[in-house]
């Protein structure tokens, strides 16, 4: 019975981590879209990809290990500094 409880505990922890990173990165995504900065990729986690969907010129990716998340914007793709990017605001 105890291994089932551990499996449920770790599964819930994994799901909560993915959801928390997802909401955090969606905040960055929506602010970038609001200021008309193109977002090329919204990525949650590290390691092998378990979900990938392209929508509205953005790749939404969830990877196996939920330890981080990031957005790739037009400013990062063209190696512009954040100050140059913020001048558009």
N, CA, C and O atoms as a MOPAC input file, in Angstrom:
PM7 MOZYME 1SCF
protein

 N      0.81300 1    -1.19700 1     0.00000 1
 C      0.00000 1     0.00000 1     0.00000 1
 C      0.86000 1     1.26600 1     0.00000 1
 O      0.48500 1     2.25700 1    -0.62800 1
 N      1.98800 1     1.25400 1     0.68100 1
 C      2.83300 1     2.44100 1     0.77100 1
 C      3.42300 1     2.81800 1    -0.59400 1
 O      3.47800 1     4.01000 1    -0.89400 1
 N      3.86600 1     1.87700 1    -1.43800 1
 C      4.37900 1     2.31200 1    -2.74400 1
 C      3.32500 1     3.05600 1    -3.57700 1
 O      3.67400 1     3.95900 1    -4.33800 1
 N      2.06300 1     2.69500 1    -3.44600 1
 C      1.01000 1     3.39300 1    -4.18800 1
 C      0.89300 1     4.84000 1    -3.70100 1
 O      0.70700 1     5.75400 1    -4.50400 1
 N      1.00100 1     5.04200 1    -2.40300 1
 C      0.93400 1     6.39500 1    -1.84700 1
 C      2.11800 1     7.22800 1    -2.33800 1
 O      1.95200 1     8.40200 1    -2.66900 1
 N      3.30500 1     6.63300 1    -2.38800 1
 C      4.47800 1     7.35700 1    -2.88600 1
 C      4.30800 1     7.72200 1    -4.35600 1
 O      4.65100 1     8.83000 1    -4.77000 1
 N      3.78200 1     6.79500 1    -5.13500 1
 C      3.55600 1     7.07000 1    -6.55700 1
 C      2.56300 1     8.21400 1    -6.72300 1
 O      2.77100 1     9.10000 1    -7.55200 1
 N      1.49000 1     8.20300 1    -5.94700 1
 C      0.50700 1     9.28700 1    -6.00900 1
 C      1.11500 1    10.61400 1    -5.56700 1
 O      0.86100 1    11.65200 1    -6.17800 1
 N      1.90800 1    10.58000 1    -4.51800 1
 C      2.55200 1    11.79100 1    -4.01400 1
 C      3.47600 1    12.39900 1    -5.06700 1
 O      3.40500 1    13.59900 1    -5.33500 1
 N      4.33600 1    11.58600 1    -5.66000 1
 C      5.26300 1    12.10200 1    -6.66400 1
 C      4.53400 1    12.54100 1    -7.93400 1
 O      4.94700 1    13.50000 1    -8.58500 1
 N      3.46900 1    11.85600 1    -8.28200 1
 C      2.68200 1    12.25500 1    -9.44400 1
 C      2.02600 1    13.61200 1    -9.22000 1
 O      2.03700 1    14.46300 1   -10.10900 1
 N      1.46300 1    13.81300 1    -8.05200 1
 C      0.83900 1    15.09600 1    -7.73600 1
 C      1.88500 1    16.21600 1    -7.69800 1
 O      1.63300 1    17.31900 1    -8.18300 1
 N      3.05300 1    15.93100 1    -7.12500 1
 C      4.12600 1    16.92200 1    -7.09500 1
 C      4.52500 1    17.31700 1    -8.51600 1
 O      4.70200 1    18.50100 1    -8.80400 1
 N      4.66600 1    16.33700 1    -9.40000 1
 C      5.04200 1    16.56400 1   -10.79200 1
 C      3.99600 1    17.44100 1   -11.48600 1
 O      4.34600 1    18.38800 1   -12.18900 1
 N      2.73400 1    17.12900 1   -11.29300 1
 C      1.65400 1    17.88800 1   -11.93000 1
 C      1.61300 1    19.32400 1   -11.40300 1
 O      1.44600 1    20.26600 1   -12.17700 1
 N      1.76300 1    19.48900 1   -10.09500 1
 C      1.74900 1    20.83700 1    -9.50700 1
 C      2.92700 1    21.66200 1   -10.02300 1
 O      2.76300 1    22.85000 1   -10.30000 1
 N      4.09100 1    21.06900 1   -10.15400 1
 C      5.26100 1    21.79700 1   -10.67000 1
 C      5.02900 1    22.24200 1   -12.11600 1
 O      5.32300 1    23.38500 1   -12.46500 1
 N      4.50800 1    21.35500 1   -12.95100 1
 C      4.24300 1    21.71900 1   -14.34800 1
 C      3.23600 1    22.86100 1   -14.41300 1
 O      3.42100 1    23.81200 1   -15.17200 1
 N      2.16600 1    22.77000 1   -13.61600 1
 C      1.14500 1    23.81400 1   -13.63300 1
 C      1.70900 1    25.14500 1   -13.15000 1
 O      1.40900 1    26.18800 1   -13.73000 1
 N      2.52300 1    25.12200 1   -12.09500 1
 C      3.07300 1    26.38500 1   -11.58800 1
 C      4.03300 1    27.02200 1   -12.59000 1
 O      3.98700 1    28.23600 1   -12.78800 1
 N      4.90000 1    26.23700 1   -13.22400 1
 C      5.79300 1    26.78300 1   -14.24400 1
 C      4.99500 1    27.27800 1   -15.44900 1
 O      5.32400 1    28.30800 1   -16.03800 1
 N      3.95500 1    26.54500 1   -15.81100 1
 C      3.14200 1    26.93000 1   -16.95400 1
 C      2.48000 1    28.28600 1   -16.72200 1
 O      2.53400 1    29.15000 1   -17.59700 1
 N      1.85500 1    28.49000 1   -15.55700 1
 C      1.22100 1    29.77900 1   -15.28200 1
 C      2.25200 1    30.90900 1   -15.21900 1
 O      1.98500 1    32.01600 1   -15.68600 1
 N      3.40400 1    30.64200 1   -14.65500 1
 C      4.44800 1    31.66600 1   -14.57700 1
 C      4.89900 1    32.08200 1   -15.98000 1
 O      4.98300 1    33.27100 1   -16.28500 1
 N      5.18400 1    31.10700 1   -16.81700 1
 C      5.66600 1    31.41500 1   -18.16500 1
 C      4.56300 1    31.98400 1   -19.04500 1
 O      4.84500 1    32.77600 1   -19.94500 1
 N      3.30500 1    31.59600 1   -18.80300 1
 C      2.20600 1    32.20700 1   -19.54300 1
 C      2.10100 1    33.69500 1   -19.23000 1
 O      1.69900 1    34.48300 1   -20.08600 1
 N      2.45800 1    34.08200 1   -18.01800 1
 C      2.50000 1    35.50400 1   -17.68400 1
 C      3.48700 1    36.24800 1   -18.56600 1
 O      3.17200 1    37.31600 1   -19.09000 1
 N      4.68500 1    35.68900 1   -18.73500 1
 C      5.67500 1    36.29600 1   -19.63000 1
 C      5.16300 1    36.31900 1   -21.06400 1
 O      5.33700 1    37.30200 1   -21.78500 1
 N      4.53200 1    35.22500 1   -21.46200 1
 C      4.01700 1    35.10000 1   -22.83100 1
 C      2.97600 1    36.18500 1   -23.12000 1
 O      3.06000 1    36.86200 1   -24.14600 1
 N      2.00000 1    36.35700 1   -22.23100 1
 C      0.93400 1    37.32300 1   -22.47600 1
 C      1.43600 1    38.76600 1   -22.41600 1
 O      0.94100 1    39.61600 1   -23.15600 1
 N      2.40000 1    39.05400 1   -21.55800 1
 C      2.97900 1    40.40200 1   -21.52900 1
 C      3.73000 1    40.67300 1   -22.83900 1
 O      3.62900 1    41.76500 1   -23.39900 1
 N      4.47500 1    39.68900 1   -23.32200 1
 C      5.18800 1    39.85600 1   -24.60200 1
 C      4.19800 1    40.08000 1   -25.73800 1
 O      4.41200 1    40.94900 1   -26.58300 1
 N      3.13100 1    39.31100 1   -25.76600 1
 C      2.12300 1    39.48000 1   -26.81200 1
 C      1.43000 1    40.83700 1   -26.69000 1
 O      1.11400 1    41.46600 1   -27.70000 1
 N      1.19600 1    41.28500 1   -25.46300 1
 C      0.54100 1    42.57700 1   -25.25600 1
 C      1.38000 1    43.71100 1   -25.84500 1
 O      0.84000 1    44.64400 1   -26.44000 1
 N      2.70200 1    43.62800 1   -25.67600 1
 C      3.59800 1    44.64500 1   -26.21100 1
 C      4.09700 1    44.32000 1   -27.61400 1
 O      5.05600 1    44.92500 1   -28.09500 1
 N      3.44800 1    43.36800 1   -28.26300 1
 C      3.71300 1    43.00100 1   -29.65300 1
 C      5.14400 1    42.53100 1   -29.89500 1
 O      5.72900 1    42.80600 1   -30.94300 1
 N      5.70500 1    41.81200 1   -28.90600 1
 C      7.01200 1    41.16900 1   -29.05700 1
 C      6.74200 1    39.72000 1   -29.45000 1
 O      6.13000 1    38.99000 1   -28.67000 1
 N      7.17600 1    39.27800 1   -30.63100 1
 C      6.89800 1    37.90500 1   -31.05100 1
 C      7.56400 1    36.87700 1   -30.13300 1
 O      8.73300 1    37.01400 1   -29.77300 1
 N      6.80800 1    35.85700 1   -29.76700 1
 C      7.32800 1    34.76700 1   -28.93800 1
 C      7.43200 1    33.53600 1   -29.83200 1
 O      6.43000 1    33.07000 1   -30.37300 1
 N      8.64600 1    33.01300 1   -29.98600 1
 C      8.86100 1    31.87100 1   -30.85600 1
 C      8.64600 1    30.54400 1   -30.13100 1
 O      8.24100 1    29.55700 1   -30.74500 1
 N      8.91800 1    30.52100 1   -28.82300 1
 C      8.82000 1    29.25700 1   -28.09100 1
 C      8.50800 1    29.51500 1   -26.62200 1
 O      9.09500 1    30.39700 1   -25.99500 1
 N      7.57800 1    28.73400 1   -26.08500 1
 C      7.30700 1    28.70000 1   -24.65800 1
 C      7.61200 1    27.27800 1   -24.21400 1
 O      6.92800 1    26.34200 1   -24.62500 1
 N      8.62700 1    27.10600 1   -23.38200 1
 C      9.13700 1    25.78200 1   -23.03500 1
 C      9.08000 1    25.60300 1   -21.52300 1
 O      9.55500 1    26.45200 1   -20.76800 1
 N      8.49500 1    24.49200 1   -21.09200 1
 C      8.42000 1    24.13800 1   -19.67500 1
 C      9.20400 1    22.85500 1   -19.47300 1
 O      8.90600 1    21.84900 1   -20.11800 1
 N     10.20700 1    22.86100 1   -18.58600 1
 C     10.95000 1    21.65700 1   -18.24200 1
 C     12.22400 1    21.46700 1   -19.03900 1
 O     12.56200 1    22.26100 1   -19.91700 1
 N     12.91800 1    20.39900 1   -18.71000 1
 C     14.16400 1    19.99400 1   -19.37900 1
 C     14.05900 1    18.51800 1   -19.74500 1
 O     13.24000 1    17.78500 1   -19.19100 1
 N     14.88500 1    18.10200 1   -20.66800 1
 C     14.92800 1    16.69200 1   -21.03700 1
 C     14.07700 1    16.38700 1   -22.25800 1
 O     13.77600 1    17.27700 1   -23.05400 1
 N     13.68700 1    15.11400 1   -22.40300 1
 C     12.90300 1    14.70300 1   -23.57300 1
 C     11.53800 1    15.40000 1   -23.61400 1
 O     10.89300 1    15.60400 1   -22.58600 1
 N     11.12500 1    15.75200 1   -24.81500 1
 C      9.84900 1    16.43500 1   -25.01000 1
 C      8.70200 1    15.42000 1   -24.88700 1
 O      8.72200 1    14.36200 1   -25.51500 1
 N      7.69800 1    15.77000 1   -24.05700 1
 C      6.52500 1    14.89100 1   -23.93100 1
 C      5.28700 1    15.50100 1   -24.58400 1
 O      4.30100 1    14.80100 1   -24.81400 1
 N      5.33000 1    16.80500 1   -24.88600 1
 C      4.21000 1    17.46900 1   -25.55700 1
 C      4.75500 1    18.63300 1   -26.36700 1
 O      5.57800 1    19.41000 1   -25.88300 1
 N      4.28400 1    18.74700 1   -27.61800 1
 C      4.70500 1    19.86000 1   -28.46700 1
 C      3.53600 1    20.24500 1   -29.35900 1
 O      2.93100 1    19.39600 1   -30.01300 1
 N      3.22600 1    21.54200 1   -29.37700 1
 C      2.12100 1    22.04700 1   -30.18500 1
 C      2.50400 1    23.41300 1   -30.71800 1
 O      3.00900 1    24.24900 1   -29.96800 1
 N      2.27700 1    23.65300 1   -31.98800 1
 C      2.51500 1    24.96100 1   -32.58900 1
 C      1.18100 1    25.66500 1   -32.76400 1
 O      0.22100 1    25.09400 1   -33.28300 1
 N      1.13800 1    26.92500 1   -32.31800 1
 C     -0.07100 1    27.72000 1   -32.45300 1
 C      0.32000 1    29.18500 1   -32.57400 1
 O      1.07100 1    29.70800 1   -31.75100 1
 N     -0.19000 1    29.83300 1   -33.59600 1
 C      0.00800 1    31.27000 1   -33.76400 1
 C      1.50000 1    31.64500 1   -33.79400 1
 O      1.92300 1    32.59400 1   -33.13300 1
 N      2.28000 1    30.89600 1   -34.56000 1
 C      3.72300 1    31.10300 1   -34.72400 1
 C      4.52000 1    30.91700 1   -33.43600 1
 O      5.62500 1    31.44800 1   -33.31900 1
 N      3.98800 1    30.17900 1   -32.47600 1
 C      4.68100 1    29.89000 1   -31.21800 1
 C      4.65900 1    28.38700 1   -30.98500 1
 O      3.62000 1    27.74400 1   -31.14100 1
 N      5.81300 1    27.82400 1   -30.61000 1
 C      5.89300 1    26.41600 1   -30.23300 1
 C      5.70400 1    26.30200 1   -28.72400 1
 O      6.46500 1    26.88300 1   -27.95000 1
 N      4.68900 1    25.55400 1   -28.31200 1
 C      4.44400 1    25.28700 1   -26.89500 1
 C      4.99300 1    23.89800 1   -26.59800 1
 O      4.54700 1    22.91900 1   -27.19700 1
 N      5.96200 1    23.79500 1   -25.67500 1
 C      6.66200 1    22.53600 1   -25.42500 1
 C      6.67400 1    22.24500 1   -23.92900 1
 O      6.96300 1    23.12600 1   -23.11900 1
 N      6.35400 1    20.99200 1   -23.56700 1
 C      6.50000 1    20.51500 1   -22.19000 1
 C      7.46200 1    19.33500 1   -22.22200 1
 O      7.26700 1    18.38000 1   -22.97300 1
 N      8.50700 1    19.41500 1   -21.39400 1
 C      9.50400 1    18.34600 1   -21.31800 1
 C      9.32900 1    17.53500 1   -20.03900 1
 O      8.53200 1    17.88800 1   -19.16900 1
 N     10.07300 1    16.46100 1   -19.93900 1
 C      9.87700 1    15.45900 1   -18.89700 1
 C     10.18000 1    15.94900 1   -17.48300 1
 O      9.43000 1    15.63100 1   -16.55900 1
 N     11.24700 1    16.70600 1   -17.28800 1
 C     11.67600 1    17.09700 1   -15.94100 1
 C     11.26900 1    18.55700 1   -15.68700 1
 O     11.84900 1    19.46100 1   -16.28800 1
 N     10.28400 1    18.80500 1   -14.81100 1
 C      9.76300 1    20.16400 1   -14.62800 1
 C     10.59700 1    20.99400 1   -13.65100 1
 O     10.15900 1    21.27500 1   -12.53600 1
 N     11.80300 1    21.38400 1   -14.07700 1
 C     12.66100 1    22.15600 1   -13.16900 1
 C     12.83000 1    23.60400 1   -13.60400 1
 O     13.43400 1    24.38600 1   -12.86900 1
 N     12.32300 1    23.99000 1   -14.76300 1
 C     12.46300 1    25.35400 1   -15.22300 1
 C     11.48700 1    25.61300 1   -16.36300 1
 O     10.74100 1    24.72900 1   -16.78300 1
 N     11.51300 1    26.83100 1   -16.84600 1
 C     10.70500 1    27.19400 1   -17.99600 1
 C     11.27300 1    28.45800 1   -18.60600 1
 O     11.95800 1    29.22300 1   -17.92800 1
 N     10.99600 1    28.68300 1   -19.87700 1
 C     11.48400 1    29.89800 1   -20.52600 1
 C     10.67400 1    30.19600 1   -21.77000 1
 O     10.00800 1    29.32200 1   -22.32500 1
 N     10.74400 1    31.45200 1   -22.19800 1
 C     10.16000 1    31.92400 1   -23.44800 1
 C     11.29000 1    32.40100 1   -24.34100 1
 O     12.22800 1    33.04300 1   -23.87000 1
 N     11.20900 1    32.09400 1   -25.61300 1
 C     12.17100 1    32.63900 1   -26.57000 1
 C     11.43000 1    33.69000 1   -27.38200 1
 O     10.51500 1    33.37400 1   -28.14200 1
 N     11.83800 1    34.94600 1   -27.21100 1
 C     11.19800 1    36.04600 1   -27.92200 1
 C     12.05100 1    36.46800 1   -29.10100 1
 O     13.17200 1    35.99300 1   -29.28100 1
 N     11.50700 1    37.35900 1   -29.89100 1
 C     12.22900 1    37.88300 1   -31.04600 1
 C     13.51700 1    38.57000 1   -30.61500 1
 O     14.50700 1    38.54000 1   -31.34600 1
 N     13.51800 1    39.19000 1   -29.43800 1
 C     14.71900 1    39.87300 1   -28.94400 1
 C     15.84200 1    38.88600 1   -28.68000 1
 O     17.00600 1    39.18800 1   -28.94300 1
 N     15.50500 1    37.70700 1   -28.16200 1
 C     16.52900 1    36.71100 1   -27.86900 1
 C     17.02000 1    36.01800 1   -29.13400 1
 O     18.19000 1    35.64200 1   -29.21500 1
 N     16.15100 1    35.84400 1   -30.11800 1
 C     16.54600 1    35.16300 1   -31.35000 1
 C     17.55400 1    35.98600 1   -32.12900 1
 O     18.48500 1    35.43300 1   -32.71600 1
 N     17.38100 1    37.30600 1   -32.14400 1
 C     18.27100 1    38.16700 1   -32.92400 1
 C     19.41700 1    38.73100 1   -32.10100 1
 O     20.09000 1    39.66400 1   -32.53900 1
 N     19.65200 1    38.17300 1   -30.90400 1
 C     20.74900 1    38.58100 1   -30.01900 1
 C     20.72900 1    40.07500 1   -29.69200 1
 O     21.78400 1    40.69400 1   -29.55000 1
 N     19.55300 1    40.64500 1   -29.57400 1
 C     19.44200 1    42.02900 1   -29.14100 1
 C     19.40600 1    42.04700 1   -27.62600 1
 O     18.97400 1    41.08400 1   -26.99200 1
 N     19.85300 1    43.12600 1   -27.06100 1
 C     19.82900 1    43.22700 1   -25.60600 1
 C     18.40700 1    43.51800 1   -25.14000 1
 O     17.54900 1    43.92300 1   -25.92400 1
 N     18.18000 1    43.30400 1   -23.85400 1
 C     16.86400 1    43.55200 1   -23.30000 1
 C     16.52500 1    45.03200 1   -23.35600 1
 O     15.35600 1    45.38900 1   -23.49800 1
 N     17.52900 1    45.90500 1   -23.24900 1
 C     17.25100 1    47.34000 1   -23.30700 1
 C     16.75800 1    47.73800 1   -24.68000 1
 O     15.86700 1    48.58100 1   -24.79200 1
 N     17.32100 1    47.14700 1   -25.74100 1
 C     16.82900 1    47.44600 1   -27.07900 1
 C     15.40500 1    46.94100 1   -27.24300 1
 O     14.58400 1    47.58100 1   -27.90100 1
 N     15.11600 1    45.80400 1   -26.65100 1
 C     13.78000 1    45.24100 1   -26.74400 1
 C     12.78000 1    46.11400 1   -25.97800 1
 O     11.65300 1    46.30700 1   -26.43500 1
 N     13.17500 1    46.62800 1   -24.84700 1
 C     12.24600 1    47.39400 1   -24.02500 1
 C     11.99900 1    48.78600 1   -24.61100 1
 O     11.05200 1    49.45600 1   -24.19900 1
 N     12.81000 1    49.23100 1   -25.54400 1
 C     12.57700 1    50.53800 1   -26.16700 1
 C     11.31200 1    50.52200 1   -26.99100 1
 O     10.72100 1    51.57800 1   -27.22000 1
 N     10.87300 1    49.35900 1   -27.44600 1
 C      9.63200 1    49.25800 1   -28.20500 1
 C      8.41800 1    49.47900 1   -27.31000 1
 O      7.33800 1    49.81000 1   -27.79800 1
 N      8.59200 1    49.29600 1   -25.99600 1
 C      7.47600 1    49.43200 1   -25.06800 1
 C      7.09800 1    50.87600 1   -24.98100 1
 O      6.17200 1    51.22900 1   -24.25100 1

